[in-house]
């Protein structure tokens, strides 16, 4: 029986490798002789299709990792989730910017400086939410229909959830703005810095709110939980708190990084 099972396992692993190769061709068209999009200023960027696939892929694996860790009661879920995010940031950051989070996209769009056009941001958010819901149903299917609720921890109220999600989504969004969207971004450790925010938030507020920090995660958890009698509206409240945290991050970034806006200010005078 053991020898028999090596055959389907090998087939599954080759299928995964083939899927990875196919998606790599989509998100990295320049590696296969296809030209990138050239902007008015001569800068190049990946086509919107490649960037949306990048966002879908990164968000899907982030939410999938969250769900599998929680349902299986992993002894170190936060490290696993942060590692998933970090790996995808390093893999896809130069393609789409590796937002993988509607709150992060919201912060980058609102921070201005042309880092993400509003229309592109809207498509990013829609893609992230769809990918998050798809991942949630995927982890539920992998775990025989099990899901889990998005709610305050035992002994905590919605006020505690609000403060926790706002505070640590602020941390995540502010770090993203500060290390990945500035004129001189971190060239080597930006993925580790951003992933570490998830580690910090997960351990600090995991028992209070679950440490979602991401509307795509929130929507995914609540959507799959409907199958087991859960309340969908919880993700709307969580997402609101997360967007508030992202908005505060933009305000503080604007106040602490005046040099990032110096050029636009000079042009307006």
Secondary structure, 3 states (H helix, E strand, C coil): CHHHHHHHHHHHHHHHHHHHHHHHHHHCHHHHCCCCEECCCCCEECCHHHHHHHHHHHHHHHHHHHHHHHHCCCCCHHHHHHHHHHHHHHHHHHHHCCCCCHHHHHHHHHCCCCCCCHHHHHHHHHHHHHHHHHHHHHHHHHCCCCCCCCCCCCCCCHHHHHHHHHHHHHHHHHHHHHHHCCCCCCCCCHHHHHHHHHHHHHHHHCCCCCCCCCHHHHHHHHHHHHHHCCCCHHHHHHHHHHHHHHHHHHHHHHHHCHHHHHHHHHHHC
